[in-house]
Amino acid sequence: MPGKDILVVIDSAAAAARLLGPAAVLARRFDGRLTGFFATGLPAATSFGDLASGAQLVDAFMAAQRDEAVRVEAAFRQELGRLQLTGDWLWREADLTESVTTVGRLYDLVVLAQPDPDAESPVPQMLPDDLVLALGRPVLMIPYAGEFTTFDHVLIAWNGTREAARALHDAMFVIERADAVTVIEVEAPSNADALPNPATAEIVAALKRRGIEAAAESTVTDGTPVADIILSRAADLTADLIVMGAYGHSRLRELVMGGTSRSIFREMTVPVLMSH
């Protein structure tokens, strides 16, 4: 059976080592191949003043981004050498989100960094929620702070939606090799009469049929945001990967009310594998 084909989206030379650490773990464990990817991005139309000077500024912007592509590729190849891995390199002179979406659809897994809210960037940062919605492939998001090189305890956030089912099966290659697996479902107070929730127990039974031992949890929220509960349990369990579906509610509701997946994107403390 062929190994996993993993695309690692690297937006700066400084991010190469942090992203390749966890990607290398997956590549070694699943006989995978890594491909580094950089897109220059395009300047916002409102970033430059009058038309007379705009063309020169655009040329300077693109030249700087091409230089950054060279630096990112060098950092990627240097880190591959240090890790004693082989890999490929791609770069595109195009919009970041659009190019990652187009290229990423051809890979088994797309690895990228959580946007750093304090980082300065010459191009608008890629919005992970837009990417997950458009990509059609699982996305492994690595927090912008910390080092993550293990996937031994997987926490599966389950809510019975299509997105949750997609994420569960997309992450099965990691779940099957984990030392510990916990399935958690966060219930509203009106559903507090069943612990663990039957749906959660059924997931555990399905995993057991695959030879995977897992524990079931059902937690009743007292009004605490679901994202906070999931992240808190991940910390309590020392889980090093969260698996969850993206956008279990309608897109309109997410835009108006925020939503669990968007909160996880902002506040994650461990890697998160999401699918839509």
Residue frames as qw, qx, qy, qz and C-alpha x, y, z in Angstrom:
[[0.000, 0.889, 0.458, 0.000, 0.00, 0.00, 0.00],
 [0.417, 0.523, -0.051, 0.742, 1.53, 3.37, -0.96],
 [0.351, -0.341, -0.478, 0.729, 2.40, 5.84, 1.77],
 [0.044, 0.867, 0.420, -0.264, 0.79, 9.17, 2.49],
 [0.429, 0.430, 0.205, 0.768, 1.41, 12.10, 0.17],
 [0.325, -0.752, -0.394, 0.416, 1.72, 15.15, 2.45],
 [0.313, 0.680, 0.128, 0.650, 1.76, 18.79, 1.38],
 [0.473, -0.543, -0.336, 0.607, 3.43, 21.16, 3.85],
 [0.196, 0.861, 0.233, 0.408, 2.46, 24.79, 3.30],
 [0.596, -0.366, -0.173, 0.694, 5.31, 27.04, 4.48],
 [0.167, 0.933, 0.272, 0.166, 4.79, 30.79, 4.52],
 [0.035, -0.930, 0.344, -0.124, 8.20, 31.81, 5.88],
 [0.581, 0.414, -0.657, 0.245, 11.70, 30.40, 6.31],
 [0.176, -0.387, 0.649, -0.632, 11.32, 30.64, 10.08],
 [0.782, -0.067, 0.246, -0.569, 8.28, 28.34, 10.02],
 [0.672, 0.354, -0.616, -0.209, 9.98, 25.50, 8.13],
 [0.224, 0.229, -0.883, 0.342, 11.40, 23.64, 11.13],
 [0.398, 0.009, 0.575, -0.715, 8.24, 23.99, 13.22],
 [0.777, 0.267, -0.022, -0.570, 6.05, 22.56, 10.47],
 [0.641, 0.389, -0.652, -0.116, 8.41, 19.86, 9.27],
 [0.144, -0.312, 0.831, -0.437, 8.81, 18.41, 12.77],
 [0.634, 0.138, 0.587, -0.484, 5.27, 16.99, 13.00],
 [0.740, 0.517, -0.188, -0.387, 5.10, 16.37, 9.25],
 [0.315, 0.512, -0.798, 0.023, 8.27, 14.27, 9.48],
 [0.395, -0.128, 0.808, -0.417, 6.74, 12.14, 12.24],
 [0.756, 0.367, 0.309, -0.444, 3.81, 11.32, 9.96],
 [0.589, 0.627, -0.452, -0.234, 6.05, 10.73, 6.96],
 [0.078, 0.425, -0.889, 0.150, 8.21, 8.24, 8.86],
 [0.476, 0.008, 0.750, -0.459, 5.30, 6.48, 10.53],
 [0.701, 0.470, 0.433, -0.315, 3.25, 6.08, 7.35],
 [0.596, 0.032, 0.567, 0.568, 5.95, 5.81, 4.70],
 [0.285, 0.882, 0.340, -0.155, 4.91, 9.21, 3.47],
 [0.545, 0.232, 0.202, 0.780, 6.47, 11.72, 1.14],
 [0.126, -0.753, -0.279, 0.583, 6.69, 15.41, 1.92],
 [0.401, 0.532, 0.338, 0.665, 6.23, 18.21, -0.55],
 [0.211, -0.492, -0.263, 0.802, 6.99, 21.75, 0.57],
 [0.233, 0.674, 0.548, 0.437, 4.84, 24.51, -0.90],
 [0.184, -0.479, -0.178, 0.840, 5.14, 28.30, -0.98],
 [0.285, 0.725, 0.511, 0.362, 2.89, 30.82, -2.71],
 [0.312, 0.171, -0.078, 0.931, 3.96, 34.41, -3.09],
 [0.022, 0.703, 0.559, -0.440, 0.50, 35.78, -2.59],
 [0.285, 0.558, 0.370, 0.686, -0.72, 38.85, -4.39],
 [0.116, -0.081, -0.316, 0.938, -0.79, 42.42, -3.10],
 [0.148, 0.676, 0.662, -0.287, -4.16, 43.81, -2.14],
 [0.342, 0.638, 0.394, 0.566, -5.46, 46.28, -4.69],
 [0.219, -0.940, -0.147, -0.216, -5.77, 48.94, -1.99],
 [0.771, -0.441, -0.029, 0.459, -2.21, 48.48, -0.73],
 [0.484, -0.019, 0.232, 0.843, -0.70, 50.97, -3.14],
 [0.077, 0.587, 0.218, -0.776, -1.51, 54.58, -3.85],
 [0.499, 0.661, -0.059, -0.557, -1.94, 56.19, -7.23],
 [0.921, 0.343, 0.182, 0.013, -1.61, 54.28, -10.47],
 [0.403, 0.832, -0.360, 0.127, 1.62, 56.03, -11.42],
 [0.091, -0.606, 0.742, -0.274, 3.57, 54.54, -8.53],
 [0.857, -0.127, 0.322, -0.382, 1.46, 51.41, -8.14],
 [0.900, 0.382, -0.209, -0.015, 3.16, 49.39, -10.87],
 [0.337, 0.601, -0.606, 0.397, 6.62, 49.97, -9.41],
 [0.445, -0.413, 0.585, -0.538, 5.44, 49.03, -5.94],
 [0.947, 0.070, 0.127, -0.288, 3.81, 45.86, -7.24],
 [0.747, 0.503, -0.404, 0.163, 7.06, 44.92, -9.00],
 [0.038, 0.564, -0.651, 0.506, 9.02, 45.51, -5.80],
 [0.724, -0.241, 0.407, -0.502, 6.52, 43.45, -3.81],
 [0.966, 0.215, -0.043, -0.140, 6.71, 40.50, -6.20],
 [0.531, 0.580, -0.538, 0.305, 10.51, 40.64, -6.30],
 [0.256, -0.494, 0.632, -0.539, 10.62, 40.50, -2.51],
 [0.856, -0.073, 0.310, -0.406, 8.24, 37.55, -2.46],
 [0.867, 0.408, -0.287, 0.022, 10.31, 35.68, -5.04],
 [0.225, 0.572, -0.653, 0.443, 13.36, 36.20, -2.84],
 [0.566, -0.322, 0.532, -0.541, 11.36, 34.86, 0.11],
 [0.952, 0.167, -0.038, -0.254, 10.45, 31.80, -1.95],
 [0.628, 0.500, -0.539, 0.255, 14.17, 31.08, -2.40],
 [0.108, -0.474, 0.655, -0.578, 14.77, 31.42, 1.35],
 [0.785, -0.136, 0.322, -0.512, 11.84, 29.19, 2.23],
 [0.917, 0.296, -0.254, -0.085, 12.97, 26.50, -0.21],
 [0.394, 0.520, -0.642, 0.403, 16.50, 26.60, 1.26],
 [0.386, -0.361, 0.590, -0.611, 15.11, 26.26, 4.79],
 [0.907, 0.054, 0.084, -0.409, 12.83, 23.41, 3.69],
 [0.835, 0.375, -0.395, 0.084, 15.67, 21.47, 2.06],
 [0.138, 0.524, -0.662, 0.517, 18.01, 22.11, 4.97],
 [0.600, -0.261, 0.489, -0.577, 15.44, 20.77, 7.41],
 [0.947, 0.187, -0.110, -0.235, 14.81, 17.73, 5.21],
 [0.593, 0.486, -0.578, 0.279, 18.53, 17.02, 5.27],
 [0.175, -0.446, 0.642, -0.598, 18.67, 17.33, 9.04],
 [0.761, -0.069, 0.387, -0.516, 15.74, 14.94, 9.36],
 [0.193, -0.250, 0.902, 0.294, 17.27, 12.58, 6.76],
 [0.544, 0.513, 0.620, -0.237, 14.18, 12.71, 4.59],
 [0.221, 0.064, 0.564, 0.793, 13.59, 13.29, 0.91],
 [0.243, 0.680, 0.553, -0.416, 10.93, 15.51, -0.53],
 [0.379, 0.510, 0.471, 0.612, 9.73, 17.72, -3.34],
 [0.120, -0.454, -0.198, 0.860, 9.34, 21.48, -3.63],
 [0.210, 0.636, 0.602, 0.434, 6.65, 23.56, -5.30],
 [0.090, -0.470, -0.263, 0.838, 5.99, 27.27, -5.45],
 [0.251, 0.663, 0.620, 0.336, 3.41, 29.40, -7.15],
 [0.097, -0.057, -0.031, 0.993, 3.24, 33.07, -7.99],
 [0.339, -0.445, -0.631, -0.537, -0.44, 33.33, -7.12],
 [0.525, -0.546, 0.101, -0.645, -3.00, 34.04, -4.44],
 [0.065, -0.364, 0.866, -0.336, -2.14, 32.04, -1.33],
 [0.593, 0.072, 0.630, -0.496, -5.50, 30.52, -0.41],
 [0.775, 0.482, -0.051, -0.406, -6.48, 29.81, -4.00],
 [0.483, 0.557, -0.674, -0.043, -3.17, 28.15, -4.88],
 [0.196, -0.261, 0.876, -0.356, -3.09, 26.02, -1.72],
 [0.712, 0.220, 0.422, -0.517, -6.64, 24.90, -2.46],
 [0.735, 0.543, -0.269, -0.304, -5.84, 23.98, -6.05],
 [0.373, 0.498, -0.774, 0.117, -2.61, 22.14, -5.28],
 [0.302, -0.276, 0.764, -0.500, -3.74, 20.63, -1.96],
 [0.826, 0.136, 0.128, -0.531, -6.63, 18.74, -3.52],
 [0.767, 0.408, -0.490, -0.076, -4.09, 16.32, -5.00],
 [0.208, 0.402, -0.776, 0.440, -2.62, 15.31, -1.61],
 [0.549, -0.354, -0.756, 0.033, -3.69, 12.99, 1.19],
 [0.457, -0.726, -0.368, 0.359, -3.05, 15.59, 3.88],
 [0.283, 0.732, -0.017, 0.619, -2.28, 19.31, 3.95],
 [0.603, -0.481, -0.355, 0.528, -0.17, 20.63, 6.84],
 [0.203, 0.679, 0.060, 0.703, -0.11, 24.32, 7.62],
 [0.299, -0.053, -0.529, 0.793, 0.55, 26.72, 10.46],
 [0.134, -0.804, -0.555, 0.166, -2.07, 28.41, 12.60],
 [0.261, 0.745, 0.062, 0.611, -1.94, 32.12, 11.73],
 [0.467, -0.277, -0.414, 0.730, 0.01, 34.14, 14.28],
 [0.012, 0.901, 0.429, 0.058, -2.14, 37.16, 15.17],
 [0.317, -0.860, 0.101, 0.387, 0.97, 39.19, 16.05],
 [0.625, -0.063, 0.489, 0.605, 2.96, 38.37, 12.92],
 [0.258, 0.728, -0.104, -0.627, 3.56, 41.01, 10.29],
 [0.611, 0.161, 0.697, 0.338, 3.17, 39.84, 6.72],
 [0.022, 0.290, -0.344, -0.893, 3.37, 41.63, 3.35],
 [0.374, -0.154, -0.686, -0.605, 0.35, 39.65, 2.17],
 [0.680, -0.326, 0.124, -0.645, -2.98, 38.94, 3.87],
 [0.245, -0.272, 0.915, -0.170, -2.69, 35.80, 5.99],
 [0.401, -0.088, -0.812, -0.414, -4.41, 32.71, 4.67],
 [0.595, -0.253, 0.285, -0.708, -7.73, 32.12, 6.42],
 [0.063, -0.161, 0.985, -0.025, -7.77, 28.49, 7.59],
 [0.496, 0.350, 0.646, -0.462, -11.55, 28.33, 7.75],
 [0.566, 0.628, -0.165, -0.508, -11.80, 29.34, 4.09],
 [0.222, 0.481, -0.826, -0.194, -9.20, 26.74, 3.18],
 [0.258, 0.005, 0.938, -0.233, -10.85, 23.86, 5.05],
 [0.569, 0.484, 0.403, -0.529, -14.21, 24.69, 3.50],
 [0.554, 0.678, -0.252, -0.412, -12.82, 24.79, -0.04],
 [0.029, -0.569, 0.807, 0.156, -10.12, 22.14, -0.03],
 [0.903, 0.087, -0.198, -0.370, -11.99, 18.85, 0.23],
 [0.726, 0.199, -0.583, 0.304, -8.97, 17.25, 1.95],
 [0.662, -0.663, -0.284, 0.203, -8.04, 16.89, 5.62],
 [0.223, 0.787, -0.240, 0.522, -6.01, 19.76, 7.05],
 [0.735, -0.389, -0.367, 0.417, -3.55, 19.38, 9.91],
 [0.015, 0.900, -0.047, 0.433, -3.13, 22.74, 11.61],
 [0.698, -0.094, -0.411, 0.579, -0.01, 23.23, 13.75],
 [0.280, -0.914, -0.240, 0.166, -0.17, 25.91, 16.50],
 [0.401, 0.817, -0.165, 0.379, 2.08, 28.90, 15.93],
 [0.205, -0.713, 0.549, -0.385, 3.60, 28.48, 19.40],
 [0.773, -0.313, 0.519, -0.189, 5.28, 25.30, 20.68],
 [0.216, 0.419, -0.834, -0.288, 6.89, 22.18, 19.27],
 [0.824, 0.047, 0.325, -0.463, 4.81, 19.13, 18.37],
 [0.310, 0.476, -0.789, -0.236, 6.41, 15.87, 17.35],
 [0.096, 0.035, 0.981, -0.166, 4.10, 13.17, 18.78],
 [0.587, -0.097, -0.274, -0.756, 0.63, 11.90, 17.95],
 [0.204, 0.078, -0.951, 0.220, 0.26, 9.34, 20.72],
 [0.101, 0.443, 0.762, -0.462, -3.03, 10.40, 22.35],
 [0.059, -0.248, -0.517, -0.817, -5.81, 11.38, 19.96],
 [0.212, 0.391, 0.592, -0.672, -8.90, 13.23, 21.17],
 [0.030, 0.321, 0.727, 0.606, -11.84, 12.85, 18.78],
 [0.249, 0.247, 0.333, -0.875, -14.47, 15.60, 19.13],
 [0.011, 0.263, 0.898, 0.352, -17.71, 13.98, 18.01],
 [0.326, 0.249, 0.316, -0.856, -21.08, 15.62, 17.35],
 [0.552, 0.340, 0.752, -0.118, -22.66, 13.20, 14.91],
 [0.422, 0.761, -0.027, -0.492, -22.42, 15.45, 11.87],
 [0.855, 0.499, 0.040, 0.132, -21.23, 14.60, 8.38],
 [0.246, 0.839, -0.394, 0.285, -18.16, 16.75, 9.01],
 [0.528, -0.575, 0.578, -0.237, -17.30, 14.83, 12.19],
 [0.929, 0.094, 0.357, -0.018, -17.65, 11.52, 10.36],
 [0.664, 0.709, -0.132, 0.197, -15.44, 12.77, 7.55],
 [0.038, -0.804, 0.518, -0.289, -12.75, 13.89, 10.01],
 [0.775, -0.350, 0.496, -0.176, -12.92, 10.59, 11.90],
 [0.919, 0.255, 0.275, 0.120, -12.25, 8.55, 8.77],
 [0.466, 0.821, -0.213, 0.252, -9.72, 10.99, 7.32],
 [0.177, -0.747, 0.556, -0.318, -7.71, 10.69, 10.55],
 [0.968, -0.182, 0.057, -0.163, -8.02, 6.92, 10.85],
 [0.785, 0.398, -0.334, 0.337, -4.44, 6.37, 9.66],
 [0.074, 0.542, -0.514, 0.661, -3.24, 8.29, 12.75],
 [0.703, -0.383, 0.219, -0.558, -5.87, 6.91, 15.13],
 [0.971, 0.048, -0.224, -0.065, -4.91, 3.32, 14.29],
 [0.683, 0.291, -0.431, 0.514, -1.33, 3.91, 15.45],
 [0.220, -0.689, 0.247, -0.645, -2.12, 5.97, 18.58],
 [0.261, 0.089, -0.856, 0.437, -1.34, 4.70, 22.06],
 [0.066, 0.434, 0.713, -0.547, -4.58, 6.17, 23.46],
 [0.090, -0.327, -0.517, -0.786, -7.82, 7.41, 21.91],
 [0.074, 0.408, 0.649, -0.637, -10.60, 9.35, 23.60],
 [0.019, -0.468, -0.610, -0.639, -13.94, 10.21, 22.01],
 [0.047, -0.355, -0.504, 0.786, -15.72, 13.21, 23.52],
 [0.033, -0.577, -0.577, -0.577, -19.14, 14.70, 22.83],
 [0.031, -0.072, -0.387, 0.919, -20.29, 17.91, 24.46],
 [0.109, -0.556, -0.801, -0.193, -23.98, 17.87, 25.34],
 [0.220, -0.504, -0.031, -0.834, -26.42, 20.64, 26.09],
 [0.242, -0.197, 0.692, -0.651, -27.88, 20.55, 29.64],
 [0.767, 0.070, 0.070, -0.634, -31.14, 19.03, 28.36],
 [0.859, 0.248, -0.434, -0.109, -29.26, 15.90, 27.33],
 [0.060, -0.626, 0.670, -0.394, -27.57, 15.33, 30.65],
 [0.834, -0.231, 0.294, -0.406, -29.29, 12.00, 31.39],
 [0.978, 0.186, 0.030, 0.084, -26.89, 9.73, 29.50],
 [0.011, -0.833, 0.553, -0.005, -23.20, 9.39, 30.33],
 [0.155, -0.306, 0.434, 0.833, -21.52, 8.39, 28.13],
 [0.571, 0.438, -0.009, -0.694, -23.77, 9.41, 25.28],
 [0.850, 0.162, 0.501, -0.019, -24.86, 6.41, 23.17],
 [0.627, 0.775, -0.075, 0.024, -23.51, 8.02, 20.00],
 [0.022, -0.797, 0.594, -0.107, -20.09, 8.33, 21.61],
 [0.658, -0.262, 0.696, -0.118, -20.22, 4.73, 22.81],
 [0.840, 0.461, 0.279, -0.056, -21.10, 3.63, 19.28],
 [0.398, 0.838, -0.369, 0.057, -18.00, 5.35, 17.94],
 [0.327, -0.588, 0.726, -0.143, -15.92, 3.52, 20.51],
 [0.808, 0.079, 0.570, -0.124, -17.55, 0.23, 19.44],
 [0.722, 0.691, 0.005, -0.026, -16.84, 1.00, 15.77],
 [0.132, 0.805, -0.569, 0.103, -13.21, 1.70, 16.60],
 [0.591, -0.363, 0.702, -0.162, -13.00, -1.53, 18.57],
 [0.880, 0.359, 0.297, -0.092, -14.10, -3.45, 15.48],
 [0.560, 0.768, -0.269, 0.156, -10.97, -2.05, 13.85],
 [0.824, -0.075, -0.350, 0.438, -8.86, -3.24, 16.76],
 [0.176, 0.473, -0.215, 0.836, -8.62, 0.25, 18.33],
 [0.407, -0.531, -0.654, 0.353, -9.26, 0.62, 22.04],
 [0.038, 0.445, 0.051, 0.893, -10.87, 3.94, 22.93],
 [0.117, -0.382, -0.691, 0.603, -12.59, 5.62, 25.86],
 [0.037, -0.645, -0.532, -0.548, -15.91, 7.46, 25.61],
 [0.162, -0.301, -0.439, 0.831, -16.75, 10.71, 27.35],
 [0.018, -0.703, -0.519, -0.486, -19.87, 12.83, 27.33],
 [0.272, -0.195, -0.351, 0.874, -19.63, 16.27, 28.89],
 [0.003, 0.817, 0.570, 0.085, -22.52, 18.59, 29.66],
 [0.310, 0.309, -0.035, 0.898, -21.83, 22.24, 29.05],
 [0.192, -0.665, -0.552, 0.465, -22.97, 24.81, 31.58],
 [0.214, 0.959, 0.141, -0.125, -22.72, 27.54, 29.00],
 [0.399, -0.610, 0.492, 0.477, -18.97, 27.25, 28.58],
 [0.554, 0.615, -0.347, -0.440, -18.06, 27.42, 24.87],
 [0.992, 0.078, 0.093, -0.031, -17.63, 23.99, 23.32],
 [0.623, 0.623, -0.333, 0.336, -14.18, 24.91, 22.00],
 [0.177, -0.680, 0.527, -0.477, -13.01, 25.74, 25.53],
 [0.857, -0.258, 0.351, -0.277, -14.27, 22.39, 26.82],
 [0.931, 0.342, -0.064, 0.111, -12.51, 20.46, 24.05],
 [0.410, 0.677, -0.419, 0.445, -9.21, 22.28, 24.58],
 [0.446, -0.600, 0.476, -0.462, -9.48, 21.89, 28.35],
 [0.953, -0.103, 0.249, -0.139, -10.01, 18.13, 28.06],
 [0.780, 0.527, -0.228, 0.250, -7.12, 17.90, 25.60],
 [0.067, 0.697, -0.516, 0.492, -4.92, 19.52, 28.24],
 [0.708, -0.415, 0.408, -0.399, -6.26, 17.29, 31.04],
 [0.975, 0.096, 0.196, -0.034, -5.63, 14.16, 28.98],
 [0.296, -0.616, 0.537, 0.494, -2.30, 15.41, 27.60],
 [0.739, 0.504, 0.441, 0.077, -3.72, 14.69, 24.15],
 [0.304, -0.472, 0.382, 0.735, -1.40, 15.70, 21.34],
 [0.051, -0.071, -0.642, -0.762, -3.92, 15.71, 18.47],
 [0.439, 0.380, 0.506, -0.638, -7.55, 16.81, 18.22],
 [0.074, 0.144, 0.808, 0.567, -9.67, 15.37, 15.40],
 [0.253, 0.540, 0.550, -0.585, -12.88, 17.19, 14.55],
 [0.367, 0.585, 0.593, 0.415, -15.17, 18.22, 11.74],
 [0.139, -0.143, -0.006, 0.980, -15.28, 21.81, 10.59],
 [0.354, 0.050, -0.118, -0.926, -18.56, 23.72, 10.59],
 [0.046, 0.254, 0.962, -0.091, -21.24, 21.45, 11.89],
 [0.241, 0.683, 0.481, -0.495, -23.78, 24.28, 11.62],
 [0.537, 0.752, 0.320, 0.208, -24.75, 26.27, 8.57],
 [0.539, 0.207, 0.017, 0.816, -22.16, 28.64, 7.13],
 [0.122, -0.706, -0.171, -0.677, -24.51, 31.60, 7.80],
 [0.691, -0.698, -0.166, -0.081, -24.82, 30.69, 11.46],
 [0.787, -0.173, -0.064, 0.589, -21.05, 30.37, 11.74],
 [0.317, 0.454, 0.091, 0.828, -20.59, 33.83, 10.24],
 [0.345, -0.725, -0.149, -0.577, -23.08, 35.35, 12.66],
 [0.758, -0.625, 0.008, -0.188, -22.30, 33.44, 15.84],
 [0.159, -0.717, 0.678, -0.041, -18.67, 32.42, 15.50],
 [0.944, 0.109, -0.231, -0.210, -18.69, 28.68, 16.10],
 [0.835, -0.462, 0.276, 0.113, -16.62, 25.95, 17.63],
 [0.839, 0.250, 0.185, 0.447, -14.36, 25.34, 14.65],
 [0.273, 0.817, -0.045, 0.507, -13.50, 29.01, 14.26],
 [0.495, -0.810, 0.237, -0.206, -12.71, 29.26, 17.99],
 [0.913, -0.204, 0.251, 0.250, -10.46, 26.21, 17.75],
 [0.648, 0.576, 0.067, 0.494, -8.59, 27.85, 14.86],
 [0.013, -0.866, 0.155, -0.474, -7.90, 30.89, 17.07],
 [0.515, -0.686, 0.371, -0.356, -7.19, 29.19, 20.39],
 [0.966, 0.061, -0.249, 0.017, -5.68, 25.77, 19.62],
 [0.375, -0.774, 0.505, -0.074, -2.89, 24.57, 21.88],
 [0.571, -0.184, 0.773, 0.206, -2.21, 21.22, 20.16],
 [0.086, 0.142, -0.692, -0.702, -2.36, 20.21, 16.48],
 [0.585, 0.342, 0.483, -0.555, -5.86, 19.84, 15.08],
 [0.110, 0.020, 0.835, 0.539, -6.88, 17.66, 12.14],
 [0.431, 0.449, 0.358, -0.695, -10.04, 19.06, 10.54],
 [0.155, 0.153, 0.804, 0.553, -12.18, 18.00, 7.61],
 [0.408, 0.333, 0.206, -0.825, -15.28, 19.41, 5.99]]
